[in-house]
């Protein structure tokens, strides 16, 4: 099978790119031919169709003239549509698997794929189809937000959701209004894949197409030499930012006689460092990667994720489960898809006044049974083998329509 993977970024930026590259590697190991198309960048991990990649777009560093030109390309890019047309004519894939494409690539590429009579599978990595800002979070109010899910996309403009910018918010809302009014998301995508029921249920409020729920998977690379030896610490790892609830988590652990290790990078690094000065039970290690990170995960008593914003299918949970570590997560969104409360971890309201008592109770629980439950749940639901079987089934069904 010849598969073209499309994503705005062709380098590891976040979970969507990690997933796309790991999926593609696994498909290639099974003998399928996989190529990539997206935005040009000197840091790209792949160089397929180098002369036909979309021009690199960095909205944060543009002057006003370039911004105005980018508005047109954000809403509809004839250039990207034509470039992709040449890629499709050259590669002749059996199907296209799309990931993130709004803004930098634009939905204008969808009718071009259909013009070539190629089926389209899309993995939904975020909430863009129901939230122009695609985060379901308003940073100005520091709270989750679902106003646009069933209401008007004008809410994005009223609340200046895009970085507090009226200009950016108008562009984002206009893009959403246009493509929903034209029915692009119903007309051109053959089947959607959502990594969580939570996100699938949101998308169904605006899109009338089949959505297949298939959780993400991960490849632990390099494979670890041994399972972890549980040590007496809790681990937060991920982005060090407001929406992840890291500052609130630190305040909680300041009041507990429990050790917290924090790993990651982000805009709140200096604030975290200042907040834990003189606090002996909290340690900030900065970013860690690969085997060094996995060693911290596999030896943790629990991985703890207090995210304030809605998560789709957190890779931190899948990685933790792959390493047989239970997770304490926020009691909402994609966490509820993965964490079975009291079986593979715990779901908590981190703003609850009883949070200190609850965490103390959890710390006194023997975790051997939880670890066995995590291992069984991962093997039966989240392993690479199960994921690939589900993906290939989707591909075959689309090709046989």
C-alpha positions as CSV (number, residue, x, y, z in Angstrom):
1,X,0.0,0.0,0.0
2,X,1.2,3.5,-0.8
3,X,0.3,6.0,1.9
4,X,0.9,9.8,1.9
5,X,1.0,11.3,5.4
6,X,0.1,15.0,5.5
7,X,0.9,17.3,8.4
8,X,1.8,21.0,8.6
9,X,5.0,20.1,10.5
10,X,7.4,17.5,9.3
11,X,9.5,17.6,12.5
12,X,8.8,16.7,16.0
13,X,6.8,19.6,17.5
14,X,4.3,17.7,19.7
15,X,2.2,14.6,20.1
16,X,0.7,14.7,16.6
17,X,4.1,14.6,14.9
18,X,5.4,11.9,17.3
19,X,2.4,9.8,16.5
20,X,2.6,10.3,12.8
21,X,6.3,9.3,12.6
22,X,5.9,6.3,14.8
23,X,2.8,5.1,12.9
24,X,4.7,5.6,9.6
25,X,7.7,3.7,10.9
26,X,5.5,0.8,11.9
27,X,3.7,0.8,8.6
28,X,7.0,0.8,6.7
29,X,8.2,-2.1,8.8
30,X,5.1,-4.0,7.6
31,X,6.2,-3.3,4.0
32,X,4.0,-0.3,3.1
33,X,5.5,2.6,1.2
34,X,5.0,5.9,3.2
35,X,5.9,9.4,2.2
36,X,5.3,12.8,3.8
37,X,4.1,16.2,2.6
38,X,3.8,19.4,4.7
39,X,5.6,22.6,5.3
40,X,9.3,23.3,4.3
41,X,11.7,23.7,7.2
42,X,15.4,23.2,7.6
43,X,14.8,21.1,10.7
44,X,12.4,18.6,8.9
45,X,12.8,14.9,9.8
46,X,12.0,13.9,6.2
47,X,12.8,15.4,2.8
48,X,10.2,13.9,0.5
49,X,9.2,16.2,-2.3
50,X,11.6,18.9,-1.1
51,X,10.8,21.2,-4.1
52,X,7.0,20.8,-3.6
53,X,6.6,21.4,0.1
54,X,4.4,24.3,1.3
55,X,6.3,27.5,2.1
56,X,7.4,27.9,5.7
57,X,5.0,30.1,7.6
58,X,5.8,31.6,11.0
59,X,2.9,33.8,12.1
60,X,4.8,35.1,15.2
61,X,7.6,36.9,13.3
62,X,5.7,38.5,10.4
63,X,5.3,42.2,9.7
64,X,1.9,43.6,8.8
65,X,2.2,43.2,5.0
66,X,3.2,39.5,5.3
67,X,0.5,39.0,7.8
68,X,-2.1,40.3,5.4
69,X,-0.8,38.0,2.7
70,X,-0.8,35.1,5.1
71,X,-4.5,35.7,5.9
72,X,-5.4,34.8,2.3
73,X,-3.2,31.7,2.3
74,X,-4.5,30.7,5.8
75,X,-8.1,30.7,4.5
76,X,-7.4,29.3,1.0
77,X,-4.0,28.5,-0.5
78,X,-4.0,28.0,-4.3
79,X,-0.2,27.5,-4.1
80,X,-0.4,24.7,-1.6
81,X,-3.2,23.0,-3.5
82,X,-1.2,23.1,-6.8
83,X,1.9,21.8,-5.1
84,X,0.1,18.9,-3.5
85,X,-1.5,18.1,-6.8
86,X,1.9,17.6,-8.3
87,X,2.9,15.4,-5.4
88,X,-0.2,13.2,-5.8
89,X,0.4,12.9,-9.6
90,X,4.0,11.9,-8.9
91,X,3.6,9.5,-6.0
92,X,0.1,8.1,-6.8
93,X,-0.8,7.0,-3.2
94,X,-3.6,4.5,-2.5
95,X,-4.8,6.8,0.3
96,X,-3.9,10.0,2.1
97,X,-3.7,10.1,5.9
98,X,-4.1,13.7,7.1
99,X,-3.2,15.0,10.5
100,X,-2.9,18.8,11.3
101,X,-3.3,21.0,8.2
102,X,-5.4,24.0,9.1
103,X,-3.8,27.5,8.7
104,X,-0.3,26.6,7.4
105,X,-1.6,24.2,4.7
106,X,-5.3,25.1,4.7
107,X,-8.3,22.9,3.9
108,X,-8.0,24.0,0.2
109,X,-5.9,20.9,-0.2
110,X,-8.9,18.6,0.4
111,X,-10.7,19.0,-2.9
112,X,-7.4,18.5,-4.7
113,X,-7.0,15.1,-3.1
114,X,-10.5,14.2,-4.1
115,X,-9.9,15.4,-7.7
116,X,-7.3,12.6,-7.9
117,X,-9.9,10.2,-6.5
118,X,-7.9,9.3,-3.5
119,X,-9.6,8.4,-0.2
120,X,-8.8,10.5,2.9
121,X,-8.4,9.3,6.4
122,X,-7.9,12.0,9.1
123,X,-6.7,11.6,12.6
124,X,-8.2,14.3,14.8
125,X,-5.3,15.5,17.0
126,X,-7.1,18.6,18.4
127,X,-10.4,20.4,18.6
128,X,-9.9,22.8,15.6
129,X,-13.1,21.7,13.9
130,X,-15.2,22.9,16.9
131,X,-12.8,25.5,18.3
132,X,-11.1,28.0,16.0
133,X,-8.3,28.4,18.5
134,X,-8.1,24.5,18.7
135,X,-7.3,24.5,22.4
136,X,-10.7,24.7,24.2
137,X,-9.0,27.1,26.6
138,X,-9.1,30.8,27.0
139,X,-5.8,32.0,28.3
140,X,-7.1,35.5,29.0
141,X,-9.6,34.0,31.5
142,X,-7.3,31.1,32.4
143,X,-10.2,28.6,32.0
144,X,-11.4,25.9,29.7
145,X,-14.0,27.1,27.1
146,X,-16.5,25.3,24.8
147,X,-18.5,28.3,23.6
148,X,-17.9,27.6,19.9
149,X,-18.6,23.8,20.1
150,X,-22.3,24.4,19.7
151,X,-22.5,28.2,19.6
152,X,-21.2,30.7,17.1
153,X,-17.6,30.9,16.0
154,X,-18.0,34.7,16.6
155,X,-17.3,33.8,20.3
156,X,-13.7,33.4,19.2
157,X,-13.6,37.1,18.1
158,X,-15.5,38.4,21.1
159,X,-13.1,36.7,23.5
160,X,-10.0,37.4,21.4
161,X,-9.0,33.8,21.9
162,X,-5.9,33.9,19.7
163,X,-3.3,35.3,22.1
164,X,-5.6,38.2,23.0
165,X,-5.3,39.4,19.4
166,X,-8.5,40.6,17.6
167,X,-6.7,40.3,14.2
168,X,-5.7,36.7,14.7
169,X,-9.1,35.8,16.2
170,X,-11.0,37.2,13.3
171,X,-8.8,35.2,10.9
172,X,-9.3,32.0,12.9
173,X,-13.0,32.4,13.2
174,X,-13.4,33.3,9.5
175,X,-11.5,30.1,8.5
176,X,-13.8,28.0,10.6
177,X,-17.0,29.7,9.4
178,X,-16.0,29.4,5.7
179,X,-15.1,25.7,5.7
180,X,-18.1,24.6,7.8
181,X,-20.5,26.6,5.6
182,X,-19.0,24.9,2.6
183,X,-19.3,21.5,4.2
184,X,-15.6,20.6,3.6
185,X,-15.3,18.4,6.7
186,X,-18.4,16.3,5.7
187,X,-17.7,16.4,2.0
188,X,-14.1,15.5,1.6
189,X,-13.0,13.3,4.5
190,X,-13.9,9.6,4.2
191,X,-13.4,8.6,7.8
192,X,-12.2,10.3,10.9
193,X,-10.1,8.7,13.6
194,X,-10.3,10.2,17.1
195,X,-7.9,9.1,19.8
196,X,-10.6,9.6,22.4
197,X,-14.3,9.3,22.8
198,X,-14.2,12.7,24.5
199,X,-13.0,14.5,21.4
200,X,-15.1,12.3,19.1
201,X,-18.3,13.4,20.9
202,X,-17.3,17.1,20.6
203,X,-16.6,16.8,16.9
204,X,-19.9,15.0,16.3
205,X,-21.7,18.2,17.3
206,X,-20.5,19.9,14.0
207,X,-19.4,17.0,11.7
208,X,-21.7,14.4,10.3
209,X,-19.2,11.7,9.3
210,X,-18.0,8.4,10.7
211,X,-15.6,8.8,13.6
212,X,-13.6,5.7,14.6
213,X,-12.2,5.9,18.1
214,X,-8.6,4.5,18.2
215,X,-6.4,5.5,21.1
216,X,-2.8,6.6,20.3
217,X,0.1,4.3,20.8
218,X,3.8,4.7,21.6
219,X,7.1,3.0,20.8
220,X,9.5,3.1,23.7
221,X,12.8,3.6,21.8
222,X,15.3,2.4,22.7
223,X,13.5,-0.5,24.5
224,X,14.2,-0.5,28.2
225,X,16.4,-3.3,29.6
226,X,14.1,-3.9,32.6
227,X,10.9,-2.9,34.2
228,X,11.0,-0.2,36.8
229,X,11.8,-0.5,40.5
230,X,9.2,1.7,42.1
231,X,10.7,4.5,44.1
232,X,9.0,6.9,46.4
233,X,8.3,9.9,44.2
234,X,5.5,11.3,42.0
235,X,6.4,12.5,38.5
236,X,5.0,15.3,36.5
237,X,6.5,15.5,33.0
238,X,5.4,17.6,30.0
239,X,5.0,21.2,29.1
240,X,5.7,23.7,31.9
241,X,2.8,26.0,31.2
242,X,-0.2,27.6,32.8
243,X,-2.9,25.3,31.2
244,X,-1.1,22.2,32.5
245,X,-1.8,23.1,36.1
246,X,1.8,22.8,37.1
247,X,1.9,25.8,39.5
248,X,-1.2,24.6,41.3
249,X,0.4,21.1,41.6
250,X,3.5,22.6,43.2
251,X,1.4,24.5,45.8
252,X,-0.4,21.2,46.6
253,X,2.9,19.3,47.1
254,X,4.3,22.1,49.3
255,X,1.7,21.0,51.8
256,X,2.4,17.3,51.5
257,X,5.2,15.1,52.8
258,X,5.5,13.5,49.4
259,X,8.3,13.9,46.8
260,X,7.5,15.5,43.5
261,X,9.9,15.5,40.5
262,X,9.1,17.9,37.7
263,X,10.5,17.3,34.2
264,X,9.8,19.4,31.1
265,X,10.3,22.8,29.5
266,X,8.0,25.8,28.8
267,X,7.2,29.4,29.5
268,X,6.9,28.9,33.3
269,X,10.3,27.4,34.0
270,X,11.7,30.4,35.9
271,X,8.5,30.7,37.9
272,X,8.7,27.0,38.8
273,X,12.3,27.4,39.9
274,X,11.5,30.4,42.0
275,X,8.4,28.7,43.6
276,X,10.4,25.7,44.8
277,X,13.4,27.4,46.3
278,X,14.0,26.0,49.7
279,X,11.3,23.3,49.2
280,X,13.1,20.0,49.8
281,X,10.4,17.6,48.6
282,X,10.0,19.2,45.1
283,X,12.7,18.9,42.4
284,X,12.7,20.5,38.9
285,X,15.1,18.8,36.5
286,X,14.3,20.6,33.2
287,X,13.7,18.7,30.0
288,X,14.8,15.0,29.7
289,X,14.5,12.8,26.6
290,X,14.6,9.2,25.5
291,X,16.0,6.6,27.8
292,X,16.8,9.1,30.5
293,X,13.2,10.3,30.6
294,X,11.9,6.8,30.5
295,X,14.0,5.8,33.4
296,X,12.4,8.5,35.5
297,X,8.9,7.4,34.4
298,X,9.3,3.7,35.0
299,X,10.7,4.2,38.5
300,X,7.9,6.6,39.6
301,X,5.3,5.6,42.1
302,X,2.8,7.5,40.1
303,X,2.8,9.9,37.1
304,X,0.6,12.8,37.9
305,X,-1.1,15.1,35.4
306,X,-3.3,17.9,36.8
307,X,-4.1,19.6,33.4
308,X,-6.6,22.4,33.6
309,X,-7.4,22.3,29.9
310,X,-9.1,19.5,28.1
311,X,-6.7,16.8,26.8
312,X,-7.4,14.6,23.8
313,X,-5.4,11.4,24.4
314,X,-2.4,12.4,26.5
315,X,0.8,10.6,25.3
316,X,2.1,10.9,28.9
317,X,-0.5,8.4,30.0
318,X,0.2,6.0,27.2
319,X,3.9,6.2,27.8
320,X,3.4,5.7,31.6
321,X,1.1,2.7,31.0
322,X,3.6,1.2,28.5
323,X,6.1,1.4,31.4
324,X,3.6,-0.2,33.9
325,X,3.2,3.0,35.9
326,X,-0.3,4.1,37.2
327,X,-1.4,7.7,36.5
328,X,-3.2,10.3,38.7
329,X,-5.0,12.5,36.2
330,X,-7.6,15.3,36.1
331,X,-11.1,14.1,36.2
332,X,-12.1,15.3,32.7
333,X,-11.7,15.0,28.9
334,X,-9.3,12.3,27.5
335,X,-8.1,11.4,31.0
336,X,-11.4,9.7,31.6
337,X,-11.0,7.6,28.4
338,X,-7.7,6.1,29.6
339,X,-7.5,6.2,33.4
340,X,-9.9,3.7,35.1
341,X,-10.4,5.3,38.6
342,X,-9.1,3.0,41.3
343,X,-7.9,0.4,38.7
344,X,-5.1,1.9,36.6
345,X,-4.8,5.1,38.6
346,X,-7.0,7.8,39.9
347,X,-9.1,10.7,38.6
348,X,-9.1,13.8,40.8
349,X,-10.4,17.3,40.9
350,X,-7.1,19.1,41.8
351,X,-9.0,22.2,42.9
352,X,-11.1,20.3,45.4
353,X,-10.6,21.3,49.1
354,X,-10.1,17.6,50.0
355,X,-7.2,17.1,47.5
356,X,-4.5,16.9,50.2
357,X,-6.5,14.3,52.1
358,X,-7.2,12.3,48.9
359,X,-3.5,12.3,47.8
360,X,-2.5,11.1,51.2
361,X,-5.0,8.3,51.1
362,X,-3.7,7.3,47.6
363,X,-0.1,7.3,48.8
364,X,-1.0,4.7,51.4
365,X,-2.4,2.3,48.9
366,X,-0.3,-0.6,47.9
367,X,0.3,-0.2,44.1
368,X,1.2,-3.8,43.1
369,X,-2.4,-4.5,41.9
370,X,-2.6,-1.2,40.1
371,X,0.6,-1.9,38.2
372,X,-0.8,-5.3,37.2
373,X,-4.0,-3.7,36.0
374,X,-2.0,-1.1,34.0
375,X,0.0,-3.8,32.4
376,X,-3.1,-5.8,31.4
377,X,-5.0,-2.7,30.2
378,X,-2.0,-1.6,28.0
379,X,-1.6,-5.0,26.5
380,X,-5.3,-5.4,25.7
381,X,-6.0,-1.9,24.5
382,X,-3.0,0.3,23.7
383,X,-0.2,-1.9,22.3
384,X,1.3,-1.0,18.9
385,X,0.1,-4.4,17.6
386,X,-3.5,-3.6,18.5
387,X,-3.3,0.0,17.1
388,X,-1.8,-1.1,13.8
389,X,-4.5,-3.8,13.4
390,X,-7.2,-1.1,13.9
391,X,-5.5,1.4,11.5
392,X,-5.1,-1.2,8.7
393,X,-8.7,-2.1,9.1
394,X,-9.7,1.5,8.6
395,X,-7.5,1.8,5.6
396,X,-8.9,-1.4,4.0
397,X,-12.5,-0.3,4.7
398,X,-11.9,3.1,3.0
399,X,-10.2,1.5,0.0
400,X,-13.1,-1.0,-0.4
401,X,-15.9,1.6,-0.4
